[in-house]
């Protein structure tokens, strides 16, 4: 069992703004390159591989639609040997977030989750974990899952490849959703969109107000010729643009929902053993 007293969450909330500053600082002249070189080993390649799963909209395919985040998370939760929910989100705590409750914390799966100190996390059943997921989805938080090596240090878990992260992110507080466009390419490439995910614009509904352009964390949306354009090379598939569009002119489509789930679960299996 790790040693992380209750006050550790308060410490994290105090130091978390460093992550927002560091992401943006990689673009600063002179020192930016040094910061990137120091941070990249921890936040790229085998040490970071994450995927956002868009919420608030059904994800359509050729045969129908399904609420993809719930499908993916239920499959992984039922497969995992252990589950722990952090008492509060230190990102939202750090920002003093008014949009979402801070007690909707991260969910960790796998044998590594057993090591998280019970003073900072609840160790829960499958049904408790699914109830937590439902609360997060109902609140509009965006699930992010994958291998996050630094979480082993943060939560006091030995790095044996047996800890899977599920964060529930909001636009105002998540480091990547807040500062993703400033990340070096190597780090940005560690954010893998769902297989076959496309963001579709209904140009008949779109008023070209620019809200999606302003809110996209990766700068993947631009306006050309009086129309909104998505650059799939930069899009991380978080779905924020869908959520914020005042006209409902954007939607997400997945070419094959089952294939997208299989690819994500298979990729997770190759990085993290949660059974």
C-alpha positions in Angstrom: 0.0 0.0 0.0 1.2 3.5 -0.9 1.7 6.2 1.7 -0.3 9.3 0.6 -2.0 11.1 3.5 -5.2 13.1 2.9 -3.2 16.3 2.8 -1.5 15.0 -0.4 -4.5 16.0 -2.4 -4.2 19.6 -1.2 -0.5 19.6 -2.1 -1.4 18.4 -5.6 -4.0 21.1 -6.0 -1.4 23.7 -5.1 1.3 22.5 -7.5 -1.0 21.5 -10.4 -0.9 24.9 -12.1 2.7 24.2 -12.9 1.5 21.7 -15.5 -0.5 24.4 -17.3 2.4 26.8 -17.2 4.9 24.1 -18.4 2.8 23.1 -21.4 2.7 26.7 -22.6 6.3 27.4 -21.7 7.5 24.9 -24.3 6.7 27.6 -26.8 8.8 30.2 -25.1 11.9 31.5 -26.8 15.2 30.0 -25.5 14.0 28.2 -22.4 11.1 26.5 -24.2 13.3 23.9 -25.9 15.0 23.0 -22.6 11.6 22.6 -20.9 10.4 20.3 -23.7 13.5 18.2 -23.6 13.3 17.7 -19.8 9.5 16.9 -19.9 9.2 14.9 -23.1 10.6 11.5 -21.8 7.8 11.4 -19.2 5.0 12.6 -21.5 5.5 10.7 -24.8 5.8 7.3 -26.4 5.5 4.4 -24.0 5.1 6.6 -20.9 2.0 8.4 -22.2 -0.7 7.0 -24.5 -4.2 8.3 -24.0 -7.5 8.6 -25.7 -10.4 11.0 -25.1 -13.9 9.6 -25.5 -16.4 12.3 -26.6 -19.6 12.6 -24.6 -22.9 14.5 -24.7 -23.7 13.1 -28.2 -24.5 9.7 -29.5 -21.8 8.4 -31.7 -23.4 7.2 -34.9 -22.3 4.5 -37.3 -23.8 2.8 -40.3 -26.1 0.6 -38.3 -27.2 2.9 -35.5 -25.9 4.7 -32.5 -24.5 3.9 -29.1 -23.3 5.9 -26.1 -19.6 5.0 -26.6 -18.0 6.2 -23.4 -20.3 4.0 -21.2 -19.6 1.0 -23.5 -15.9 1.3 -23.3 -15.7 2.0 -19.6 -18.0 -0.8 -18.6 -16.0 -3.3 -20.6 -12.8 -2.2 -18.9 -14.2 -1.9 -15.4 -15.7 -5.4 -15.6 -12.4 -6.7 -16.9 -10.3 -5.1 -14.1 -9.2 -6.9 -11.0 -9.5 -3.8 -8.8 -11.0 -0.3 -8.9 -10.2 2.9 -6.9 -11.7 6.4 -7.1 -9.7 9.4 -6.0 -11.7 11.5 -3.4 -11.5 14.7 -5.5 -10.2 16.0 -8.7 -7.1 18.0 -8.0 -7.3 19.8 -11.4 -10.7 21.2 -10.6 -9.7 21.9 -7.0 -6.6 23.9 -8.3 -8.8 26.0 -10.6 -11.6 26.5 -8.1 -13.9 25.1 -10.8 -17.5 26.3 -10.7 -18.7 24.2 -13.6 -18.2 20.7 -12.3 -18.0 19.1 -8.8 -14.5 18.5 -7.5 -15.6 15.2 -5.9 -15.9 13.5 -9.3 -12.3 12.2 -9.2 -10.2 10.0 -11.4 -10.9 6.2 -11.6 -8.0 3.8 -11.6 -8.2 0.2 -12.6 -6.0 -2.9 -12.2 -3.8 -4.5 -9.6 -1.9 -1.2 -9.2 -5.0 0.5 -8.0 -4.9 -1.7 -4.8 -1.8 0.2 -3.7 -3.5 3.6 -3.6 -3.8 4.9 -0.1 -7.4 4.6 1.2 -7.0 8.1 2.8 -7.1 9.6 -0.7 -9.3 7.1 -2.6 -12.3 4.8 -2.3 -11.7 1.2 -3.2 -14.9 0.2 -4.9 -17.0 -2.6 -6.5 -17.7 -2.9 -10.2 -21.2 -1.4 -9.6 -19.9 1.5 -7.5 -17.4 2.3 -10.3 -20.1 2.2 -12.9 -22.3 4.5 -10.8 -19.3 6.9 -10.6 -18.9 6.8 -14.4 -22.6 7.6 -14.9 -22.4 10.6 -12.6 -19.4 11.9 -14.5 -21.1 11.4 -17.9 -24.3 13.0 -16.7 -22.3 16.0 -15.6 -20.8 16.4 -19.1 -17.2 15.5 -18.1 -15.0 14.0 -20.9 -13.4 10.6 -20.1 -9.8 10.1 -20.9 -8.1 6.8 -20.6 -4.7 5.2 -21.1 -1.2 4.7 -19.8 0.0 7.7 -17.8 3.3 6.8 -16.2 3.5 9.9 -13.9 0.3 8.7 -12.2 2.3 5.9 -10.6 4.3 8.5 -8.8 1.4 10.8 -8.0 -0.6 8.1 -6.4 2.2 6.0 -5.0 1.9 2.9 -7.1 4.9 0.8 -8.2 5.4 1.1 -11.9 4.7 -2.5 -13.1 2.4 -1.6 -16.0 -0.7 -2.5 -13.9 -2.4 0.8 -13.5 -4.9 2.2 -15.9 -6.0 5.8 -15.7 -9.6 7.1 -16.3 -9.7 10.9 -15.9 -13.0 12.8 -16.2 -11.9 16.1 -17.7 -13.4 19.5 -18.2 -12.3 22.1 -20.6 -11.4 24.7 -18.0 -9.2 22.6 -15.8 -7.6 19.7 -17.7 -4.0 20.4 -18.6 -4.3 19.0 -22.1 -7.8 20.4 -22.8 -6.6 23.8 -21.5 -3.1 24.0 -23.1 -2.9 21.1 -25.6 -2.2 23.4 -28.6 1.1 24.4 -27.0 2.4 20.8 -26.6 5.5 19.7 -28.6 4.6 17.3 -31.5 6.0 14.3 -29.7 3.7 14.8 -26.7 0.7 15.6 -28.9 1.2 12.4 -30.8 0.7 10.5 -27.6 -2.9 11.5 -27.7 -4.6 9.0 -29.9 -8.1 9.7 -31.2 -10.7 6.9 -31.4 -10.2 4.8 -34.5 -12.4 6.0 -37.3 -13.7 9.1 -35.4 -14.7 12.1 -37.6 -16.1 15.4 -36.7 -18.8 16.4 -39.2 -20.1 20.0 -39.7 -23.6 20.6 -41.0 -22.9 23.8 -42.9 -26.6 24.5 -43.3 -26.9 24.9 -39.5 -23.5 26.4 -38.9 -23.5 30.2 -38.4 -19.7 30.4 -38.5 -19.7 32.1 -35.1 -16.2 30.8 -34.3 -17.1 29.3 -30.9 -15.6 25.9 -31.9 -12.5 27.6 -33.2 -11.9 29.4 -29.9 -12.7 26.4 -27.7 -10.7 23.7 -29.6 -7.8 22.8 -27.3 -5.5 21.7 -30.2 -6.2 24.5 -32.7 -7.6 21.9 -35.0 -10.5 24.0 -36.3 -10.2 27.0 -38.6 -12.5 29.1 -40.8 -11.7 29.3 -44.5 -14.0 30.6 -47.3 -16.7 31.3 -44.8 -16.9 27.6 -43.6 -15.6 25.7 -40.6 -12.8 23.2 -41.3 -11.4 20.4 -39.1 -7.8 19.3 -39.4 -7.8 15.6 -38.5 -4.0 15.7 -38.1 -4.4 17.9 -35.0 -7.9 16.8 -33.7 -7.7 14.6 -30.6 -11.4 13.6 -30.7 -12.4 15.1 -27.4 -15.7 16.4 -28.7 -15.6 19.8 -27.0 -16.5 21.5 -30.3 -19.7 19.5 -30.4 -20.6 20.4 -26.8 -20.0 24.2 -27.2 -21.6 24.7 -30.7 -24.6 26.9 -30.0 -26.3 25.8 -33.3 -25.8 22.0 -32.8 -24.1 22.0 -36.2 -21.3 19.5 -35.2 -21.5 15.8 -34.6 -19.1 12.9 -34.2 -19.2 9.8 -36.3 -17.3 6.6 -35.9 -17.0 4.4 -39.0 -17.3 1.2 -37.0 -18.1 1.5 -33.3 -17.2 -2.1 -32.4 -13.9 -1.8 -34.2 -13.1 1.4 -32.4 -13.8 -0.2 -29.0 -11.7 -3.3 -29.9 -8.8 -1.1 -31.0 -8.9 1.0 -27.9 -9.2 -2.0 -25.5 -6.5 -3.9 -27.5 -4.1 -0.9 -27.3 -4.7 -0.6 -23.5 -4.1 -4.3 -23.1 -0.7 -3.9 -24.9 0.3 -1.2 -22.4 -1.4 -2.0 -19.1 -2.4 -5.3 -17.5 -5.6 -4.6 -15.6 -6.8 -8.2 -15.1 
